[in-house]
Amino acid sequence: MLHSALYAGIAMAFLAVQRRRAARAVGTDAGGLADLNRQIRHHEVPREPEEQAAVRRLVAEQLDQMERARKWLPYWLGAMGMVAIGLLVLGAFSGSLVFPLVFAAGMVALCFWVLWMRRRTLERLHWMRRALQHE
């Protein structure tokens, strides 16, 4: 239980640092960053020039971050596949395939969900970039 709390604390600190860095790059606070992300998700193009500039910076920052992460995606997917295959092999040797099959199915579902969310986020960001260019 202590390890879970430690890992959760590390993950929360990592996310807080990421959010603070993104807010600083955009020029707003954490609440403003959440509002700008909501506008992007809901395809709401801001009318005020200051908000448009902030959304432009946020879209550029997120697209840049996703472009940098793109090169690591095949390695991550490969690692997840290796873990699932390794667990299936261990399950086959131990004689119990129920847990390894459920885990492998969950791993495949997780990988497809990550790819789907990435594609959806890219579509939203590109849509907002095009909408702001026409404003």
DSSP file (Angstrom, degrees, kcal/mol; ACC not computed):
  #  RESIDUE AA STRUCTURE BP1 BP2  ACC     N-H-->O    O-->H-N    N-H-->O    O-->H-N    TCO  KAPPA ALPHA  PHI   PSI    X-CA   Y-CA   Z-CA
    1    1 A M     >        0   0    0      0, 0.0     4,-2.1     0, 0.0     5,-0.2   0.000 360.0 360.0 360.0 -36.7    0.0    0.0    0.0
    2    2 A L  H  >  +     0   0    0      1,-0.2     4,-2.3     2,-0.2     5,-0.1   0.890 360.0  51.9 -66.1 -38.4    2.9    2.3    0.8
    3    3 A H  H  > S+     0   0    0      2,-0.2     4,-2.8     1,-0.2     5,-0.2   0.904 108.1  51.8 -64.2 -40.9    4.4    1.6   -2.7
    4    4 A S  H  > S+     0   0    0      1,-0.2     4,-2.5     2,-0.2    -2,-0.2   0.915 110.5  48.0 -61.8 -43.1    1.1    2.5   -4.3
    5    5 A A  H  X S+     0   0    0     -4,-2.1     4,-2.3     2,-0.2    -1,-0.2   0.901 112.2  50.0 -64.7 -40.1    0.9    5.8   -2.4
    6    6 A L  H  X S+     0   0    0     -4,-2.3     4,-2.3     2,-0.2    -2,-0.2   0.941 112.8  45.5 -63.2 -47.5    4.5    6.6   -3.4
    7    7 A Y  H  X S+     0   0    0     -4,-2.8     4,-2.4     1,-0.2    -2,-0.2   0.883 112.6  51.2 -65.0 -38.5    3.9    5.8   -7.1
    8    8 A A  H  X S+     0   0    0     -4,-2.5     4,-2.5    -5,-0.2    -1,-0.2   0.903 110.2  50.0 -64.5 -40.4    0.7    7.8   -7.1
    9    9 A G  H  X S+     0   0    0     -4,-2.3     4,-2.3     2,-0.2    -2,-0.2   0.900 110.9  48.8 -64.2 -41.0    2.5   10.8   -5.5
   10   10 A I  H  X S+     0   0    0     -4,-2.3     4,-2.4     2,-0.2    -2,-0.2   0.922 112.2  48.6 -64.4 -43.5    5.2   10.6   -8.1
   11   11 A A  H  X S+     0   0    0     -4,-2.4     4,-2.4     1,-0.2    -2,-0.2   0.904 111.8  49.3 -63.4 -41.6    2.7   10.5  -10.9
   12   12 A M  H  X S+     0   0    0     -4,-2.5     4,-2.3     2,-0.2    -1,-0.2   0.895 111.4  49.0 -65.9 -39.2    0.8   13.4   -9.5
   13   13 A A  H  X S+     0   0    0     -4,-2.3     4,-2.3     2,-0.2    -2,-0.2   0.914 110.9  50.7 -65.2 -42.0    4.0   15.5   -9.1
   14   14 A F  H  X S+     0   0    0     -4,-2.4     4,-2.2     1,-0.2    -2,-0.2   0.922 112.5  46.2 -60.9 -45.0    4.9   14.6  -12.7
   15   15 A L  H  X S+     0   0    0     -4,-2.4     4,-2.6     2,-0.2    -1,-0.2   0.876 111.1  52.5 -66.7 -37.4    1.5   15.7  -14.0
   16   16 A A  H  X S+     0   0    0     -4,-2.3     4,-2.4     2,-0.2    -1,-0.2   0.906 110.1  48.1 -65.2 -40.6    1.6   18.9  -11.9
   17   17 A V  H  X S+     0   0    0     -4,-2.3     4,-2.4     2,-0.2    -2,-0.2   0.917 112.4  49.5 -65.6 -42.4    5.0   19.9  -13.3
   18   18 A Q  H  X S+     0   0    0     -4,-2.2     4,-2.4     1,-0.2    -2,-0.2   0.924 112.8  46.8 -61.2 -44.6    3.7   19.1  -16.9
   19   19 A R  H  X S+     0   0    0     -4,-2.6     4,-2.6     1,-0.2    -2,-0.2   0.896 112.2  49.8 -66.4 -39.7    0.6   21.3  -16.3
   20   20 A R  H  X S+     0   0    0     -4,-2.4     4,-2.2     2,-0.2    -1,-0.2   0.904 111.5  49.0 -65.3 -40.6    2.6   24.1  -14.8
   21   21 A R  H  X S+     0   0    0     -4,-2.4     4,-2.2     2,-0.2    -2,-0.2   0.910 112.8  47.4 -65.0 -42.4    5.1   24.1  -17.7
   22   22 A A  H  X S+     0   0    0     -4,-2.4     4,-1.9     2,-0.2    -2,-0.2   0.911 111.6  50.3 -65.9 -41.6    2.2   24.1  -20.3
   23   23 A A  H  X>S+     0   0    0     -4,-2.6     5,-2.4     1,-0.2     4,-2.1   0.897 111.2  49.0 -63.4 -39.6    0.4   26.9  -18.5
   24   24 A R  H  <5S+     0   0    0     -4,-2.2    -1,-0.2     2,-0.2    -2,-0.2   0.889 110.3  50.9 -66.4 -39.0    3.7   28.9  -18.4
   25   25 A A  H  <5S+     0   0    0     -4,-2.2    -1,-0.2     1,-0.2    -2,-0.2   0.847 115.1  42.8 -67.2 -33.1    4.2   28.3  -22.1
   26   26 A V  H  <5S-     0   0    0     -4,-1.9    -1,-0.2    -5,-0.2    -2,-0.2   0.787 112.2-119.6 -83.1 -28.7    0.7   29.5  -23.0
   27   27 A G  T  <5S+     0   0    0     -4,-2.1     2,-0.2     1,-0.3    -3,-0.2   0.819  75.7  93.4  93.4  35.6    0.8   32.4  -20.6
   28   28 A T  S   <S-     0   0    0     -5,-2.4    -1,-0.3    -6,-0.1    -2,-0.1  -0.822  72.2 -98.0-143.0-178.5   -2.1   31.5  -18.3
   29   29 A D     >  -     0   0    0     -2,-0.2     4,-2.3    -3,-0.1     5,-0.2  -0.385  46.9 -90.6 -97.7-177.7   -2.7   29.8  -15.0
   30   30 A A  H  > S+     0   0    0      1,-0.2     4,-2.1     2,-0.2     5,-0.1   0.876 126.7  50.2 -64.1 -38.3   -3.9   26.2  -14.4
   31   31 A G  H  > S+     0   0    0      2,-0.2     4,-1.9     1,-0.2    -1,-0.2   0.902 111.4  48.1 -66.1 -41.1   -7.6   27.2  -14.5
   32   32 A G  H  > S+     0   0    0      2,-0.2     4,-2.4     1,-0.2    -2,-0.2   0.866 109.6  53.5 -66.2 -36.1   -7.1   29.1  -17.7
   33   33 A L  H  X S+     0   0    0     -4,-2.3     4,-2.4     2,-0.2    -2,-0.2   0.907 107.9  50.0 -64.8 -41.9   -5.3   26.1  -19.2
   34   34 A A  H  X S+     0   0    0     -4,-2.1     4,-2.1     2,-0.2    -2,-0.2   0.894 111.2  49.7 -63.1 -39.4   -8.2   23.8  -18.3
   35   35 A D  H  X S+     0   0    0     -4,-1.9     4,-2.2     2,-0.2    -2,-0.2   0.902 110.4  49.5 -66.6 -40.9  -10.6   26.2  -19.9
   36   36 A L  H  X S+     0   0    0     -4,-2.4     4,-2.0     2,-0.2    -2,-0.2   0.901 110.8  50.0 -65.3 -39.9   -8.6   26.5  -23.1
   37   37 A N  H  X S+     0   0    0     -4,-2.4     4,-2.5     2,-0.2    -1,-0.2   0.888 109.0  52.5 -64.4 -38.1   -8.4   22.7  -23.3
   38   38 A R  H  X S+     0   0    0     -4,-2.1     4,-2.1     1,-0.2    -2,-0.2   0.906 107.7  51.7 -63.1 -41.0  -12.1   22.5  -22.9
   39   39 A Q  H  <>S+     0   0    0     -4,-2.2     5,-2.9     1,-0.2     4,-0.3   0.893 110.4  48.5 -62.5 -39.3  -12.6   24.9  -25.8
   40   40 A I  H ><5S+     0   0    0     -4,-2.0     3,-1.1     3,-0.2    -2,-0.2   0.930 111.4  49.9 -66.3 -44.2  -10.4   22.8  -28.0
   41   41 A R  H 3<5S+     0   0    0     -4,-2.5    -2,-0.2     1,-0.2    -1,-0.2   0.863 116.1  41.9 -61.6 -36.0  -12.3   19.6  -27.0
   42   42 A H  T 3<5S-     0   0    0     -4,-2.1    -1,-0.2    -5,-0.2    -2,-0.2   0.294 110.9-117.9 -96.9   9.4  -15.6   21.3  -27.8
   43   43 A H  T < 5 +     0   0    0     -3,-1.1     2,-0.7    -4,-0.3    -3,-0.2   0.877  57.6 157.5  56.6  41.8  -14.5   23.0  -31.0
   44   44 A E      < -     0   0    0     -5,-2.9    -1,-0.2    -6,-0.2    -2,-0.1  -0.874  31.0-152.8 -99.2 111.0  -15.2   26.5  -29.5
   45   45 A V        -     0   0    0     -2,-0.7     7,-0.1    -3,-0.1    -5,-0.0  -0.731  20.5-124.7 -84.6 122.9  -13.1   29.1  -31.3
   46   46 A P        -     0   0    0      0, 0.0    -1,-0.0     0, 0.0     9,-0.0  -0.331  12.4-154.6 -67.5 149.5  -12.5   32.1  -29.0
   47   47 A R        +     0   0    0      4,-0.0    -2,-0.0     5,-0.0     3,-0.0   0.769  68.8  84.8 -93.9 -31.5  -13.5   35.5  -30.2
   48   48 A E  S  > S-     0   0    0      1,-0.1     4,-2.4     4,-0.0     5,-0.2  -0.532  76.7-134.0 -77.9 138.3  -11.1   37.7  -28.2
   49   49 A P  H  > S+     0   0    0      0, 0.0     4,-2.3     0, 0.0     5,-0.2   0.847 105.0  53.8 -60.4 -35.2   -7.6   38.2  -29.8
   50   50 A E  H  > S+     0   0    0      2,-0.2     4,-2.0     1,-0.2     5,-0.1   0.923 111.2  45.3 -66.3 -42.1   -5.8   37.4  -26.5
   51   51 A E  H  > S+     0   0    0      2,-0.2     4,-2.7     1,-0.2     5,-0.2   0.886 111.2  53.6 -67.2 -38.1   -7.6   34.1  -26.1
   52   52 A Q  H  X S+     0   0    0     -4,-2.4     4,-2.6     1,-0.2    -2,-0.2   0.913 108.9  48.9 -61.9 -41.9   -7.0   33.3  -29.7
   53   53 A A  H  X S+     0   0    0     -4,-2.3     4,-2.3     2,-0.2    -1,-0.2   0.900 111.6  49.5 -64.7 -39.9   -3.3   33.9  -29.2
   54   54 A A  H  X S+     0   0    0     -4,-2.0     4,-2.4     2,-0.2    -2,-0.2   0.907 111.7  48.0 -65.3 -41.1   -3.3   31.7  -26.0
   55   55 A V  H  X S+     0   0    0     -4,-2.7     4,-3.0     2,-0.2     5,-0.2   0.900 109.8  53.3 -66.9 -39.4   -5.1   28.9  -27.9
   56   56 A R  H  X S+     0   0    0     -4,-2.6     4,-2.5     1,-0.2    -2,-0.2   0.931 111.1  45.9 -58.5 -45.3   -2.6   29.2  -30.8
   57   57 A R  H  X S+     0   0    0     -4,-2.3     4,-2.5     2,-0.2    -2,-0.2   0.904 113.7  49.1 -64.9 -40.4    0.3   28.8  -28.3
   58   58 A L  H  X S+     0   0    0     -4,-2.4     4,-2.8     2,-0.2     5,-0.2   0.920 112.0  47.8 -65.4 -43.6   -1.4   25.9  -26.6
   59   59 A V  H  X S+     0   0    0     -4,-3.0     4,-2.7     2,-0.2     5,-0.2   0.924 113.6  47.8 -63.0 -44.2   -2.2   24.1  -29.9
   60   60 A A  H  X S+     0   0    0     -4,-2.5     4,-2.2    -5,-0.2    -2,-0.2   0.912 112.9  49.0 -63.2 -41.6    1.4   24.6  -31.1
   61   61 A E  H  X S+     0   0    0     -4,-2.5     4,-2.3     2,-0.2    -2,-0.2   0.926 114.2  44.7 -63.5 -45.6    2.8   23.4  -27.7
   62   62 A Q  H  X S+     0   0    0     -4,-2.8     4,-2.4     2,-0.2    -2,-0.2   0.891 113.3  49.6 -70.0 -38.5    0.6   20.3  -27.7
   63   63 A L  H  X S+     0   0    0     -4,-2.7     4,-2.1    -5,-0.2    -1,-0.2   0.902 112.0  49.2 -65.0 -39.5    1.3   19.4  -31.4
   64   64 A D  H  X S+     0   0    0     -4,-2.2     4,-2.2    -5,-0.2    -2,-0.2   0.913 111.6  49.0 -64.2 -42.4    5.0   19.8  -30.7
   65   65 A Q  H  X S+     0   0    0     -4,-2.3     4,-2.0     1,-0.2    -2,-0.2   0.900 112.0  48.2 -64.4 -40.7    4.8   17.6  -27.7
   66   66 A M  H  X S+     0   0    0     -4,-2.4     4,-1.2     2,-0.2    -1,-0.2   0.848 109.7  53.1 -69.4 -33.1    2.8   14.9  -29.6
   67   67 A E  H  X S+     0   0    0     -4,-2.1     4,-0.7     2,-0.2    -2,-0.2   0.904 110.1  47.4 -67.3 -41.1    5.3   15.1  -32.5
   68   68 A R  H >< S+     0   0    0     -4,-2.2     3,-0.5     1,-0.2     4,-0.3   0.885 113.4  48.3 -66.1 -37.3    8.2   14.5  -30.1
   69   69 A A  H >X S+     0   0    0     -4,-2.0     3,-1.0     1,-0.2     4,-0.8   0.702  94.6  77.6 -75.6 -19.0    6.3   11.6  -28.4
   70   70 A R  H >< S+     0   0    0     -4,-1.2     3,-0.7     1,-0.3    -1,-0.2   0.859  87.2  57.3 -60.6 -36.4    5.5   10.0  -31.8
   71   71 A K  T << S+     0   0    0     -4,-0.7     4,-0.3    -3,-0.5    -1,-0.3   0.760 108.1  47.5 -69.4 -21.8    9.0    8.6  -32.3
   72   72 A W  T <> S+     0   0    0     -3,-1.0     4,-2.3    -4,-0.3    -1,-0.2   0.592  89.1  86.3 -91.9 -11.5    8.6    6.7  -29.0
   73   73 A L  H <X S+     0   0    0     -4,-0.8     4,-2.8    -3,-0.7     5,-0.2   0.903  86.9  49.8 -60.5 -45.4    5.2    5.2  -29.7
   74   74 A P  H  > S+     0   0    0      0, 0.0     4,-2.5     0, 0.0    -1,-0.2   0.889 111.6  50.2 -61.5 -35.7    6.4    2.2  -31.7
   75   75 A Y  H  > S+     0   0    0     -4,-0.3     4,-2.5     2,-0.2    -2,-0.2   0.910 111.7  47.7 -66.5 -41.4    8.8    1.3  -28.9
   76   76 A W  H  X S+     0   0    0     -4,-2.3     4,-2.4     2,-0.2     5,-0.2   0.930 113.4  47.4 -64.5 -45.5    6.0    1.6  -26.3
   77   77 A L  H  X S+     0   0    0     -4,-2.8     4,-2.2     1,-0.2    -2,-0.2   0.901 112.6  50.3 -63.3 -39.8    3.6   -0.5  -28.3
   78   78 A G  H  X S+     0   0    0     -4,-2.5     4,-2.5    -5,-0.2    -2,-0.2   0.903 109.7  50.2 -63.9 -41.3    6.4   -3.1  -28.9
   79   79 A A  H  X S+     0   0    0     -4,-2.5     4,-2.3     2,-0.2    -2,-0.2   0.912 110.5  49.3 -64.0 -42.3    7.2   -3.2  -25.1
   80   80 A M  H  X S+     0   0    0     -4,-2.4     4,-2.3     1,-0.2    -1,-0.2   0.902 112.0  49.4 -63.5 -39.5    3.5   -3.7  -24.3
   81   81 A G  H  X S+     0   0    0     -4,-2.2     4,-2.7     2,-0.2     5,-0.2   0.901 109.9  50.7 -64.9 -40.9    3.3   -6.5  -26.9
   82   82 A M  H  X S+     0   0    0     -4,-2.5     4,-2.7     2,-0.2    -2,-0.2   0.893 110.0  50.0 -64.8 -39.3    6.4   -8.1  -25.5
   83   83 A V  H  X S+     0   0    0     -4,-2.3     4,-2.3     2,-0.2    -2,-0.2   0.933 113.0  46.5 -63.9 -45.0    5.0   -8.0  -22.0
   84   84 A A  H  X S+     0   0    0     -4,-2.3     4,-2.1     2,-0.2    -2,-0.2   0.922 115.0  45.9 -64.4 -43.6    1.7   -9.6  -23.2
   85   85 A I  H  X S+     0   0    0     -4,-2.7     4,-2.5     2,-0.2    -2,-0.2   0.909 112.0  51.9 -66.4 -41.6    3.5  -12.3  -25.2
   86   86 A G  H  X S+     0   0    0     -4,-2.7     4,-2.5    -5,-0.2    -1,-0.2   0.904 110.2  48.3 -60.5 -41.8    5.9  -13.0  -22.3
   87   87 A L  H  X S+     0   0    0     -4,-2.3     4,-2.4     2,-0.2    -1,-0.2   0.873 110.5  51.7 -67.7 -36.2    3.0  -13.5  -19.9
   88   88 A L  H  X S+     0   0    0     -4,-2.1     4,-2.3     2,-0.2    -2,-0.2   0.913 110.6  48.3 -64.8 -41.4    1.2  -15.7  -22.4
   89   89 A V  H  X S+     0   0    0     -4,-2.5     4,-2.2     2,-0.2    -2,-0.2   0.930 112.5  48.1 -64.2 -45.4    4.4  -17.9  -22.7
   90   90 A L  H  X S+     0   0    0     -4,-2.5     4,-2.0     1,-0.2     6,-0.2   0.902 112.0  50.2 -62.0 -39.9    4.7  -18.1  -18.9
   91   91 A G  H  X>S+     0   0    0     -4,-2.4     4,-1.4     1,-0.2     5,-0.9   0.879 108.8  51.9 -65.1 -37.5    1.0  -19.0  -18.6
   92   92 A A  H  <5S+     0   0    0     -4,-2.3    -2,-0.2     1,-0.2    -1,-0.2   0.894 112.0  46.2 -66.2 -39.2    1.4  -21.7  -21.2
   93   93 A F  H  <5S+     0   0    0     -4,-2.2    -1,-0.2     1,-0.2    -2,-0.2   0.832 114.7  46.7 -72.7 -31.1    4.4  -23.2  -19.3
   94   94 A S  H  <5S-     0   0    0     -4,-2.0    -1,-0.2    -5,-0.2    -2,-0.2   0.683 110.1-121.7 -84.3 -16.7    2.6  -23.0  -16.0
   95   95 A G  T  <5S+     0   0    0     -4,-1.4     2,-0.6    -5,-0.2    -3,-0.2   0.415  80.4 105.4  94.4  -2.5   -0.6  -24.5  -17.4
   96   96 A S      < +     0   0    0     -5,-0.9    -2,-0.2    -6,-0.2    -1,-0.2  -0.931  31.2 162.5-115.8 111.0   -2.9  -21.6  -16.5
   97   97 A L     >  +     0   0    0     -2,-0.6     4,-2.1     2,-0.1     5,-0.2   0.456  53.7  87.8-105.6  -2.0   -3.9  -19.4  -19.5
   98   98 A V  H  > S+     0   0    0      2,-0.2     4,-2.3     1,-0.2     5,-0.2   0.979  94.5  38.0 -64.6 -56.8   -6.9  -17.6  -18.0
   99   99 A F  H  > S+     0   0    0      1,-0.2     4,-2.9     2,-0.2     5,-0.2   0.929 117.2  50.8 -62.6 -46.1   -5.1  -14.7  -16.4
  100  100 A P  H  > S+     0   0    0      0, 0.0     4,-2.6     0, 0.0    -1,-0.2   0.888 111.7  48.2 -60.9 -36.9   -2.5  -14.3  -19.3
  101  101 A L  H  X S+     0   0    0     -4,-2.1     4,-2.5     2,-0.2    -2,-0.2   0.916 113.4  46.5 -68.1 -42.0   -5.3  -14.3  -21.9
  102  102 A V  H  X S+     0   0    0     -4,-2.3     4,-2.3    -5,-0.2    -1,-0.2   0.919 114.7  48.1 -64.3 -42.5   -7.3  -11.7  -20.0
  103  103 A F  H  X S+     0   0    0     -4,-2.9     4,-2.5    -5,-0.2    -2,-0.2   0.914 111.9  48.9 -63.9 -43.5   -4.2   -9.6  -19.5
  104  104 A A  H  X S+     0   0    0     -4,-2.6     4,-2.5    -5,-0.2    -2,-0.2   0.905 111.6  49.3 -64.9 -41.0   -3.2   -9.9  -23.2
  105  105 A A  H  X S+     0   0    0     -4,-2.5     4,-2.4     1,-0.2    -1,-0.2   0.914 112.4  48.3 -63.8 -41.3   -6.7   -8.9  -24.3
  106  106 A G  H  X S+     0   0    0     -4,-2.3     4,-2.5     2,-0.2    -2,-0.2   0.880 110.7  51.5 -64.4 -37.9   -6.6   -5.9  -21.9
  107  107 A M  H  X S+     0   0    0     -4,-2.5     4,-2.4     2,-0.2    -2,-0.2   0.909 110.5  47.6 -66.3 -42.4   -3.2   -4.9  -23.2
  108  108 A V  H  X S+     0   0    0     -4,-2.5     4,-2.4     2,-0.2     5,-0.2   0.921 112.7  49.6 -63.5 -43.6   -4.4   -5.0  -26.8
  109  109 A A  H  X S+     0   0    0     -4,-2.4     4,-2.3     1,-0.2    -2,-0.2   0.909 110.6  50.3 -62.1 -41.5   -7.5   -3.0  -25.8
  110  110 A L  H  X S+     0   0    0     -4,-2.5     4,-2.5     2,-0.2    -2,-0.2   0.915 110.4  49.4 -62.3 -43.7   -5.2   -0.4  -24.0
  111  111 A C  H  X S+     0   0    0     -4,-2.4     4,-2.3     1,-0.2    -2,-0.2   0.918 112.5  46.8 -64.2 -43.2   -2.9   -0.1  -27.0
  112  112 A F  H  X S+     0   0    0     -4,-2.4     4,-2.6     1,-0.2    -1,-0.2   0.886 111.5  52.2 -65.5 -37.2   -5.9    0.5  -29.4
  113  113 A W  H  X S+     0   0    0     -4,-2.3     4,-2.8    -5,-0.2     5,-0.2   0.914 109.1  49.9 -64.1 -42.2   -7.4    3.0  -27.0
  114  114 A V  H  X S+     0   0    0     -4,-2.5     4,-2.3     2,-0.2    -2,-0.2   0.927 113.1  46.4 -61.6 -45.3   -4.1    4.9  -26.8
  115  115 A L  H  X S+     0   0    0     -4,-2.3     4,-2.3     2,-0.2    -2,-0.2   0.905 113.3  49.1 -64.2 -41.2   -3.9    5.0  -30.6
  116  116 A W  H  X S+     0   0    0     -4,-2.6     4,-2.5     2,-0.2    -2,-0.2   0.924 112.4  47.3 -64.4 -45.1   -7.5    6.1  -30.9
  117  117 A M  H  X S+     0   0    0     -4,-2.8     4,-2.5     2,-0.2    -2,-0.2   0.875 111.4  52.0 -65.7 -36.8   -7.1    8.9  -28.3
  118  118 A R  H  X S+     0   0    0     -4,-2.3     4,-2.5    -5,-0.2    -1,-0.2   0.935 111.6  45.9 -63.4 -46.4   -4.0   10.1  -30.0
  119  119 A R  H  X S+     0   0    0     -4,-2.3     4,-2.3     1,-0.2    -2,-0.2   0.913 113.7  49.4 -63.4 -42.6   -5.7   10.2  -33.4
  120  120 A R  H  X S+     0   0    0     -4,-2.5     4,-2.1     2,-0.2    -2,-0.2   0.900 111.7  48.2 -63.6 -41.9   -8.7   12.0  -31.9
  121  121 A T  H  X S+     0   0    0     -4,-2.5     4,-2.6     2,-0.2     5,-0.2   0.912 110.7  50.9 -66.1 -42.6   -6.6   14.5  -30.1
  122  122 A L  H  X S+     0   0    0     -4,-2.5     4,-2.7     1,-0.2     5,-0.2   0.912 109.2  51.4 -61.2 -41.9   -4.5   15.2  -33.3
  123  123 A E  H  X S+     0   0    0     -4,-2.3     4,-2.3     1,-0.2    -1,-0.2   0.921 111.3  47.6 -61.1 -43.3   -7.7   15.8  -35.3
  124  124 A R  H  X S+     0   0    0     -4,-2.1     4,-2.4     2,-0.2    -2,-0.2   0.917 113.1  47.7 -63.8 -43.6   -9.0   18.3  -32.7
  125  125 A L  H  X S+     0   0    0     -4,-2.6     4,-2.3     1,-0.2    -2,-0.2   0.910 113.4  46.9 -66.7 -41.8   -5.7   20.2  -32.6
  126  126 A H  H  X S+     0   0    0     -4,-2.7     4,-2.3     2,-0.2    -1,-0.2   0.885 111.4  52.5 -66.9 -37.0   -5.5   20.4  -36.3
  127  127 A W  H  X S+     0   0    0     -4,-2.3     4,-2.6    -5,-0.2    -2,-0.2   0.936 110.9  46.7 -61.8 -45.7   -9.1   21.5  -36.6
  128  128 A M  H  X S+     0   0    0     -4,-2.4     4,-2.4     2,-0.2    -2,-0.2   0.893 110.2  53.2 -65.8 -39.0   -8.5   24.3  -34.0
  129  129 A R  H  X S+     0   0    0     -4,-2.3     4,-1.5     2,-0.2    -1,-0.2   0.934 112.1  45.0 -61.0 -45.5   -5.3   25.4  -35.8
  130  130 A R  H  X S+     0   0    0     -4,-2.3     4,-1.3     1,-0.2    -2,-0.2   0.904 112.3  51.8 -64.2 -41.4   -7.3   25.6  -39.1
  131  131 A A  H  X S+     0   0    0     -4,-2.6     4,-0.6     1,-0.2    -1,-0.2   0.889 110.2  48.7 -63.7 -38.8  -10.2   27.4  -37.4
  132  132 A L  H  < S+     0   0    0     -4,-2.4     3,-0.3     1,-0.2    -1,-0.2   0.788 105.6  57.7 -73.7 -25.9   -7.8   30.0  -35.9
  133  133 A Q  H  < S+     0   0    0     -4,-1.5    -1,-0.2     1,-0.2    -2,-0.2   0.815 106.3  49.8 -70.1 -29.6   -6.1   30.6  -39.2
  134  134 A H  H  <        0   0    0     -4,-1.3    -1,-0.2     1,-0.2    -2,-0.2   0.610 360.0 360.0 -84.0 -12.3   -9.4   31.6  -40.7
  135  135 A E     <        0   0    0     -4,-0.6    -1,-0.2    -3,-0.3    -2,-0.1   0.484 360.0 360.0 -80.0 360.0  -10.2   34.0  -37.9
